[in-house]
Every structure is written in structure tokens, then in C-alpha cells.
Amino acid sequence: MHTRHIAPDLVSGWQITNAEGQQTARVGGSRQDALNRAHRQLSVDGGGYVTVEEDEA
């Protein structure tokens, strides 16, 4: 099963990585924008799940 992990980017926005830790996208918008992008990536791969690391700032 495919996965994507969303975490706050060091500069701004969010970064999306795969299960191997490779960045698949950087999203400058909201957390919801990043979630939508991650789900679109997974739909192309046949599905999967998304984990989110909340911004603690």
C-alpha cells in the first residue's frame, strides 16, 4: 500500500514525502491544500493513506 506523509516545511507551507522519505511535492498553501495534493498523488497510484505531522508553532 502506498503512503504519503505531510509535514510543515522548514521555510513555509508543507512538504509531502513517500514511505521512503523522498519528497514528492512542496505545497505553499494550507494544510488542506497539502492533503488534497497527497490524496491526488495516491489516487494515481491506486490508493493508500496519508499521515500528517501537525505544525507545533
Biopython code that builds the backbone (N, CA, C, O; Angstrom):
import numpy as np
from Bio.PDB.StructureBuilder import StructureBuilder

atoms = [
    (1, "MET", "N", (0.836, -1.180, 0.000)),
    (1, "MET", "CA", (0.000, 0.000, 0.000)),
    (1, "MET", "C", (0.888, 1.253, 0.000)),
    (1, "MET", "O", (1.920, 1.294, 0.670)),
    (2, "HIS", "N", (0.483, 2.239, -0.738)),
    (2, "HIS", "CA", (1.244, 3.473, -0.846)),
    (2, "HIS", "C", (0.893, 4.421, 0.296)),
    (2, "HIS", "O", (-0.228, 4.416, 0.804)),
    (3, "THR", "N", (1.880, 5.240, 0.691)),
    (3, "THR", "CA", (1.643, 6.224, 1.745)),
    (3, "THR", "C", (2.233, 7.569, 1.356)),
    (3, "THR", "O", (3.138, 7.655, 0.525)),
    (4, "ARG", "N", (1.708, 8.604, 1.967)),
    (4, "ARG", "CA", (2.271, 9.946, 1.878)),
    (4, "ARG", "C", (2.273, 10.524, 3.289)),
    (4, "ARG", "O", (1.343, 10.299, 4.064)),
    (5, "HIS", "N", (3.315, 11.262, 3.609)),
    (5, "HIS", "CA", (3.429, 11.916, 4.905)),
    (5, "HIS", "C", (3.503, 13.412, 4.660)),
    (5, "HIS", "O", (4.308, 13.874, 3.852)),
    (6, "ILE", "N", (2.673, 14.161, 5.347)),
    (6, "ILE", "CA", (2.648, 15.617, 5.222)),
    (6, "ILE", "C", (3.230, 16.218, 6.493)),
    (6, "ILE", "O", (2.846, 15.845, 7.601)),
    (7, "ALA", "N", (4.163, 17.153, 6.322)),
    (7, "ALA", "CA", (4.782, 17.825, 7.461)),
    (7, "ALA", "C", (5.000, 19.292, 7.106)),
    (7, "ALA", "O", (5.146, 19.639, 5.934)),
    (8, "PRO", "N", (5.020, 20.152, 8.127)),
    (8, "PRO", "CA", (5.316, 21.560, 7.859)),
    (8, "PRO", "C", (6.690, 21.685, 7.207)),
    (8, "PRO", "O", (7.644, 21.031, 7.627)),
    (9, "ASP", "N", (6.786, 22.521, 6.185)),
    (9, "ASP", "CA", (8.056, 22.771, 5.520)),
    (9, "ASP", "C", (8.908, 23.661, 6.423)),
    (9, "ASP", "O", (8.367, 24.419, 7.228)),
    (10, "LEU", "N", (10.202, 23.579, 6.302)),
    (10, "LEU", "CA", (11.081, 24.390, 7.146)),
    (10, "LEU", "C", (10.938, 25.883, 6.880)),
    (10, "LEU", "O", (11.112, 26.694, 7.790)),
    (11, "VAL", "N", (10.627, 26.251, 5.651)),
    (11, "VAL", "CA", (10.516, 27.666, 5.292)),
    (11, "VAL", "C", (9.068, 28.140, 5.388)),
    (11, "VAL", "O", (8.756, 29.038, 6.169)),
    (12, "SER", "N", (8.196, 27.542, 4.602)),
    (12, "SER", "CA", (6.770, 27.885, 4.638)),
    (12, "SER", "C", (5.984, 26.804, 3.921)),
    (12, "SER", "O", (6.533, 26.080, 3.091)),
    (13, "GLY", "N", (4.711, 26.691, 4.235)),
    (13, "GLY", "CA", (3.879, 25.696, 3.587)),
    (13, "GLY", "C", (4.112, 24.301, 4.139)),
    (13, "GLY", "O", (4.419, 24.119, 5.317)),
    (14, "TRP", "N", (3.958, 23.321, 3.256)),
    (14, "TRP", "CA", (4.004, 21.912, 3.652)),
    (14, "TRP", "C", (4.832, 21.115, 2.652)),
    (14, "TRP", "O", (4.930, 21.479, 1.481)),
    (15, "GLN", "N", (5.423, 20.025, 3.127)),
    (15, "GLN", "CA", (6.109, 19.111, 2.221)),
    (15, "GLN", "C", (5.442, 17.746, 2.313)),
    (15, "GLN", "O", (4.970, 17.338, 3.374)),
    (16, "ILE", "N", (5.412, 17.053, 1.190)),
    (16, "ILE", "CA", (4.836, 15.714, 1.117)),
    (16, "ILE", "C", (5.956, 14.749, 0.755)),
    (16, "ILE", "O", (6.715, 14.979, -0.186)),
    (17, "THR", "N", (6.045, 13.664, 1.520)),
    (17, "THR", "CA", (7.059, 12.650, 1.249)),
    (17, "THR", "C", (6.382, 11.284, 1.123)),
    (17, "THR", "O", (5.262, 11.081, 1.594)),
    (18, "ASN", "N", (7.091, 10.349, 0.476)),
    (18, "ASN", "CA", (6.574, 8.989, 0.358)),
    (18, "ASN", "C", (7.116, 8.142, 1.508)),
    (18, "ASN", "O", (7.802, 8.658, 2.390)),
    (19, "ALA", "N", (6.812, 6.859, 1.499)),
    (19, "ALA", "CA", (7.218, 5.962, 2.587)),
    (19, "ALA", "C", (8.733, 5.858, 2.732)),
    (19, "ALA", "O", (9.237, 5.552, 3.813)),
    (20, "GLU", "N", (9.460, 6.115, 1.642)),
    (20, "GLU", "CA", (10.924, 6.059, 1.689)),
    (20, "GLU", "C", (11.541, 7.385, 2.126)),
    (20, "GLU", "O", (12.764, 7.492, 2.215)),
    (21, "GLY", "N", (10.724, 8.386, 2.396)),
    (21, "GLY", "CA", (11.223, 9.688, 2.823)),
    (21, "GLY", "C", (11.597, 10.614, 1.686)),
    (21, "GLY", "O", (12.152, 11.687, 1.922)),
    (22, "GLN", "N", (11.303, 10.220, 0.455)),
    (22, "GLN", "CA", (11.604, 11.067, -0.702)),
    (22, "GLN", "C", (10.491, 12.088, -0.882)),
    (22, "GLN", "O", (9.308, 11.750, -0.862)),
    (23, "GLN", "N", (10.891, 13.339, -1.059)),
    (23, "GLN", "CA", (9.898, 14.390, -1.252)),
    (23, "GLN", "C", (9.177, 14.204, -2.573)),
    (23, "GLN", "O", (9.811, 14.024, -3.612)),
    (24, "THR", "N", (7.844, 14.245, -2.536)),
    (24, "THR", "CA", (7.050, 14.116, -3.751)),
    (24, "THR", "C", (6.416, 15.442, -4.151)),
    (24, "THR", "O", (6.008, 15.611, -5.300)),
    (25, "ALA", "N", (6.330, 16.392, -3.206)),
    (25, "ALA", "CA", (5.778, 17.710, -3.525)),
    (25, "ALA", "C", (6.036, 18.676, -2.378)),
    (25, "ALA", "O", (6.214, 18.273, -1.228)),
    (26, "ARG", "N", (6.050, 19.939, -2.715)),
    (26, "ARG", "CA", (6.075, 21.021, -1.737)),
    (26, "ARG", "C", (4.852, 21.868, -2.052)),
    (26, "ARG", "O", (4.642, 22.263, -3.198)),
    (27, "VAL", "N", (4.041, 22.146, -1.028)),
    (27, "VAL", "CA", (2.799, 22.882, -1.208)),
    (27, "VAL", "C", (2.875, 24.162, -0.393)),
    (27, "VAL", "O", (3.064, 24.117, 0.822)),
    (28, "GLY", "N", (2.728, 25.306, -1.058)),
    (28, "GLY", "CA", (2.822, 26.587, -0.374)),
    (28, "GLY", "C", (1.532, 27.042, 0.266)),
    (28, "GLY", "O", (1.513, 28.070, 0.943)),
    (29, "GLY", "N", (0.444, 26.301, 0.071)),
    (29, "GLY", "CA", (-0.859, 26.697, 0.581)),
    (29, "GLY", "C", (-1.127, 26.169, 1.982)),
    (29, "GLY", "O", (-0.221, 26.024, 2.803)),
    (30, "SER", "N", (-2.381, 25.891, 2.221)),
    (30, "SER", "CA", (-2.847, 25.451, 3.536)),
    (30, "SER", "C", (-2.610, 23.955, 3.754)),
    (30, "SER", "O", (-2.210, 23.230, 2.844)),
    (31, "ARG", "N", (-2.867, 23.524, 4.971)),
    (31, "ARG", "CA", (-2.783, 22.099, 5.307)),
    (31, "ARG", "C", (-3.767, 21.316, 4.437)),
    (31, "ARG", "O", (-3.448, 20.225, 3.964)),
    (32, "GLN", "N", (-4.958, 21.871, 4.226)),
    (32, "GLN", "CA", (-5.953, 21.200, 3.398)),
    (32, "GLN", "C", (-5.475, 21.077, 1.950)),
    (32, "GLN", "O", (-5.727, 20.061, 1.301)),
    (33, "ASP", "N", (-4.790, 22.099, 1.440)),
    (33, "ASP", "CA", (-4.224, 22.026, 0.085)),
    (33, "ASP", "C", (-3.236, 20.862, -0.008)),
    (33, "ASP", "O", (-3.225, 20.125, -0.994)),
    (34, "ALA", "N", (-2.412, 20.705, 1.020)),
    (34, "ALA", "CA", (-1.436, 19.616, 1.037)),
    (34, "ALA", "C", (-2.135, 18.262, 1.103)),
    (34, "ALA", "O", (-1.729, 17.319, 0.424)),
    (35, "LEU", "N", (-3.183, 18.163, 1.919)),
    (35, "LEU", "CA", (-3.944, 16.915, 1.990)),
    (35, "LEU", "C", (-4.553, 16.558, 0.638)),
    (35, "LEU", "O", (-4.485, 15.409, 0.202)),
    (36, "ASN", "N", (-5.142, 17.542, -0.016)),
    (36, "ASN", "CA", (-5.739, 17.298, -1.332)),
    (36, "ASN", "C", (-4.696, 16.814, -2.324)),
    (36, "ASN", "O", (-4.951, 15.885, -3.091)),
    (37, "ARG", "N", (-3.523, 17.436, -2.316)),
    (37, "ARG", "CA", (-2.445, 17.053, -3.240)),
    (37, "ARG", "C", (-1.974, 15.627, -2.965)),
    (37, "ARG", "O", (-1.776, 14.844, -3.894)),
    (38, "ALA", "N", (-1.794, 15.291, -1.682)),
    (38, "ALA", "CA", (-1.344, 13.947, -1.320)),
    (38, "ALA", "C", (-2.376, 12.905, -1.750)),
    (38, "ALA", "O", (-2.006, 11.849, -2.263)),
    (39, "HIS", "N", (-3.650, 13.185, -1.550)),
    (39, "HIS", "CA", (-4.684, 12.243, -1.956)),
    (39, "HIS", "C", (-4.745, 12.097, -3.474)),
    (39, "HIS", "O", (-5.008, 11.006, -3.980)),
    (40, "ARG", "N", (-4.505, 13.183, -4.201)),
    (40, "ARG", "CA", (-4.463, 13.083, -5.675)),
    (40, "ARG", "C", (-3.290, 12.203, -6.105)),
    (40, "ARG", "O", (-3.436, 11.375, -7.004)),
    (41, "GLN", "N", (-2.120, 12.378, -5.465)),
    (41, "GLN", "CA", (-0.969, 11.536, -5.794)),
    (41, "GLN", "C", (-1.299, 10.068, -5.567)),
    (41, "GLN", "O", (-0.984, 9.220, -6.402)),
    (42, "LEU", "N", (-1.929, 9.768, -4.443)),
    (42, "LEU", "CA", (-2.250, 8.377, -4.118)),
    (42, "LEU", "C", (-3.303, 7.798, -5.050)),
    (42, "LEU", "O", (-3.257, 6.610, -5.368)),
    (43, "SER", "N", (-4.244, 8.611, -5.490)),
    (43, "SER", "CA", (-5.277, 8.091, -6.389)),
    (43, "SER", "C", (-4.668, 7.628, -7.702)),
    (43, "SER", "O", (-5.156, 6.673, -8.307)),
    (44, "VAL", "N", (-3.614, 8.289, -8.149)),
    (44, "VAL", "CA", (-2.913, 7.875, -9.365)),
    (44, "VAL", "C", (-2.234, 6.518, -9.156)),
    (44, "VAL", "O", (-2.138, 5.716, -10.085)),
    (45, "ASP", "N", (-1.762, 6.267, -7.922)),
    (45, "ASP", "CA", (-1.074, 5.013, -7.603)),
    (45, "ASP", "C", (-2.027, 3.897, -7.172)),
    (45, "ASP", "O", (-1.582, 2.806, -6.815)),
    (46, "GLY", "N", (-3.327, 4.164, -7.203)),
    (46, "GLY", "CA", (-4.283, 3.125, -6.843)),
    (46, "GLY", "C", (-4.745, 3.160, -5.399)),
    (46, "GLY", "O", (-5.396, 2.220, -4.943)),
    (47, "GLY", "N", (-4.429, 4.209, -4.675)),
    (47, "GLY", "CA", (-4.897, 4.350, -3.292)),
    (47, "GLY", "C", (-3.772, 4.263, -2.291)),
    (47, "GLY", "O", (-2.619, 4.009, -2.639)),
    (48, "GLY", "N", (-4.126, 4.476, -1.047)),
    (48, "GLY", "CA", (-3.163, 4.455, 0.041)),
    (48, "GLY", "C", (-3.649, 5.316, 1.181)),
    (48, "GLY", "O", (-4.832, 5.647, 1.261)),
    (49, "TYR", "N", (-2.745, 5.676, 2.058)),
    (49, "TYR", "CA", (-3.146, 6.500, 3.187)),
    (49, "TYR", "C", (-2.160, 7.635, 3.411)),
    (49, "TYR", "O", (-1.017, 7.598, 2.955)),
    (50, "VAL", "N", (-2.645, 8.657, 4.138)),
    (50, "VAL", "CA", (-1.884, 9.882, 4.391)),
    (50, "VAL", "C", (-1.740, 10.071, 5.894)),
    (50, "VAL", "O", (-2.710, 9.929, 6.639)),
    (51, "THR", "N", (-0.528, 10.393, 6.336)),
    (51, "THR", "CA", (-0.306, 10.788, 7.724)),
    (51, "THR", "C", (0.086, 12.259, 7.741)),
    (51, "THR", "O", (0.674, 12.766, 6.786)),
    (52, "VAL", "N", (-0.249, 12.946, 8.844)),
    (52, "VAL", "CA", (0.019, 14.369, 8.952)),
    (52, "VAL", "C", (0.741, 14.670, 10.250)),
    (52, "VAL", "O", (0.316, 14.243, 11.323)),
    (53, "GLU", "N", (1.828, 15.403, 10.146)),
    (53, "GLU", "CA", (2.537, 15.906, 11.329)),
    (53, "GLU", "C", (2.043, 17.335, 11.528)),
    (53, "GLU", "O", (2.227, 18.183, 10.655)),
    (54, "GLU", "N", (1.431, 17.599, 12.643)),
    (54, "GLU", "CA", (0.880, 18.922, 12.899)),
    (54, "GLU", "C", (1.986, 19.934, 13.162)),
    (54, "GLU", "O", (3.029, 19.608, 13.729)),
    (55, "ASP", "N", (1.739, 21.155, 12.743)),
    (55, "ASP", "CA", (2.650, 22.267, 12.989)),
    (55, "ASP", "C", (2.530, 22.666, 14.447)),
    (55, "ASP", "O", (1.446, 23.033, 14.902)),
    (56, "GLU", "N", (3.644, 22.598, 15.194)),
    (56, "GLU", "CA", (3.618, 22.906, 16.612)),
    (56, "GLU", "C", (3.962, 24.343, 16.913)),
    (56, "GLU", "O", (4.088, 24.714, 18.080)),
    (57, "ALA", "N", (4.117, 25.164, 15.890)),
    (57, "ALA", "CA", (4.495, 26.559, 16.101)),
    (57, "ALA", "C", (3.331, 27.363, 16.617)),
    (57, "ALA", "O", (3.467, 28.564, 16.853)),
]
sb = StructureBuilder()
sb.init_structure("model")
sb.init_model(0)
sb.init_chain("A")
sb.init_seg("    ")
for serial, (resi, resn, name, xyz) in enumerate(atoms, 1):
    if name == "N":
        sb.init_residue(resn, " ", resi, " ")
    sb.init_atom(name, np.array(xyz, "f"), 0.0, 1.0, " ", f" {name:<3s}", serial, name[0])
structure = sb.get_structure()
